[in-house]
Amino acid sequence: MIFAIYKKRGPTSRDVLNTIKKKTGEKKIGHAGTLDPLAEGVLVIGVGRESTKKLHTERFKEKEYLAVIFLGEESNTDDSEGEKKKILSRKPSFDEVVDVVSRFQGVIEQAPPAFSAVKINGERAYKRARRGEAVRPEKRKADVKEITVLSYRYPSLKIKVTTGRGVYIRSLARDIGRELRTGGYLCSLLRTRVGEFQIEDCIELETLCDTIKKIKSNNKKTWSLFF
């Protein structure tokens, strides 16, 4: 079965999978696109061999995000967890911000963050970055289907983004900051949709675990009766 969990800020996507695996006893479990620890929102989960096989179709579907970008600084991780460096204190006008953000709509060239799971010569980029190596992932095409400014009050810029597969919102925040000549990094991220799964369709992880526990205590044969 395939369903959506609301991943909270803090745990990794792998942490969520491990929790469900432990509670259900299922061996085959996966997700349709990771969320960083600082991100929250829709995490599509597949449980069981047949469901995990179908997850690749979910990975190719549209995703929607609400992102807050902090301008005026850059981060070596492209988010608020990294080491910060002040760039410029210039304050772009609202019209300038809207103009710059609109340039990122369409098929763009985007370099993944240095602290990402993309492989460089067979090794994850984040492992090299953690060793202090200079990591420069190659640019790749990314499909930004729609991007709009929701609010702007320097240094905080809030945008809504609809993407295809393979778009790094951290990279988008970094590149928008560079185009504005202020620097910028991702401050917060909420994924509101993956394909047909909306944020209102999500199950809280705690609710899921409590329900599984109750079903098992009642000697039900399968926890999937919950769905």
N, C-alpha and C positions, 0 to 999 in steps of 0.2 A: 504494500500500500504506500501511497505517496500523500503527504500532508505537509502543512506549514507550521513551524514553530516560531514563536516570537523570541528571538535571541536578544538577551539583555546586554547592555554595555558591560564589558569585563571579561567573560569567558571567551575562549576561542571557539570556532565552529567545531573543531575536533573535540573540545571539552563537552559540547552539547551531544555529539554523537556517542561519546563514551558513556555519558550518563544514561542515554536511552538504551544503549546496548546492555548496560549493567542491569537496568530495570526490566527489560523485556527478555533477556537471554538470547536475543537474536544475534546471529553471527554476521550476517550480511546487512550492512547499513551504510548509507552514504548521503551526501547532500548535493544540491544542484547549484553550486557557486558559493564560495566561502565569504564570510563577513569577518573583517578584522576585529580584534578585541574591543577597540574603541567604538565600533559600529554596532547598531542595533536594528531590529526589525525582522523582515520576512526571511526565514531560512527554510528552504524546501527540503524535506527529508524523505528518503526512500528506505523502507524496511522490508527485508526479504530479497531473495535472489532475483525474482522477476521484476520487482519494483526498482531495484538498483540498476538493472539493465536499462530501464526506461528513463533514468535520470538525465542521460545525455541530451534528450530532446528538451528537457526543462532548461538546461544550461544555455541553449541557443535562443531562448525566448527573451522578450523585452524585460528590462528591469527599470524600476523608477526609484529615485532617491531624492531626499531633502538633505542638502549639505550646507554647512556653515563654514565659511572660509575666513581665517584670520589674516588680515593684511598688515604689511609693515615689517614682517619677519619671515625668515625661511627656517625649515627644520630638516635635519638630515634624514628623517624618516618620512617627511612630507605630511606629518600629522603632529598632534600636540604632545605625543610621547617623546619626541626626539630632542636633540640639542638645538637650541634656537640661536639665530643670528639676525640681528637687526639689519635691515636693508636701507630703506628710506622712510622719511616721515611725511612725504607728500601725500595729500589727500585727494584722490581723483574725484571728479564730479560724478553725480549719478548718471548723467548722459554718457560720460566716458566709460563708466563701468558697464552700462548696458551695451554699448557698442563693442567693447572688448569681449564680453561674455558671448555675444552673438556670433563672434568669429569662430567659436569652438563647436558650432553646430554643423553636422555633416560628417563625412569620413575624414578624419584627421590623422596626423602622424603623432604618436605619443610614446614616450619612453617610460616603461614601468618604473616604479620606485626602486631605489637601491635596496631597501629593506622589503623585498617581495620574494615570492616563491618561484619566480621565473628562473630558469636554469641558464647559467653561463659556463660553457665548457663542461657541462654535465653536473654542475654543482649549483645548489640554490643560491640566489644572489644574497639573501639575508645572511647566510652563513659566512660568506666572504666579507660582507659589510661589518658583521660583528667582530671579525678579526682585525678590523681597521683597514682593510684593503680598499683601494679606490674602485668603486663599482659603477660602471656606466652601461646599463642594459641598452641594447639597440632599440631604436624606434620601430614601432609597428603600427599598422593601420588600426584605428579604433572608430567605431560607429556611434556617434552621438546623435541620436534621432531628434532630440529636442532639448533645449536648455533655456531657461528663463530666470530672470532676477526676481525674487520674491520680495526682498527688502535689502536696504543698504544704509548703514550708518557706521561710518569709518570708526574702528577697523573691521567691523563685522559685515560680511556679505553672505546673504542666504540665497541659495539657488535651488531650482527644481530641475532634475536631469532625467531624461528617458534615454536608455542606452541599449545597444545590442550587446553581443558577447565580447568580453575582453577589455572593457573600458575600466581603467583605474581612476576612481574618483580622487584619490590622493594626488595622482599625477595631474589631473584636471585642475585641482586647487593650486598646485605648485605653478603650473603653466599660466593660469589666469593671473596669478600674482606677478609673474615675470613679465607678462605682456603689459600689465599696468605699471610696471617699473617700481613696484612697492615690495615685491616678494609676497609670499602667501603660503599658508599650509591649511590642511583640513582640520577643523576644530571639532566638528561633530558630524555624524552621518546616520541617517535613518533610511533604511530600505523599505519602501511602502508597497512594492509590488514585484512579483516575479511571475511573468506570464499571466495566467488567470488567477493566481493566488494573491489576494489583496491582504493588506495588513489586518483588516477586520476578520479575516478568515483564520488568523493564527491562533494556535493553542499555546497557552503558557506552559513552559516546561514543568513547573511545579504541579500544575493541574494535571498534566499528562501522567507524571510519576505517581501522584496520589491515586489517580484512577486505576492505573495498572496495579498498584498495591492492593486496592480494594477488590479488583477482579480476581487477583491471585488468591487473596484470603478467602474468597467465596468459592474457591476450587473450580473456577471457570477454566475451560480447556485452552482458551486463547485470549490474550489481552486485546486482540484486534476487534473484539466485540464492541469496543469503545467507539469505533468509527462506523 
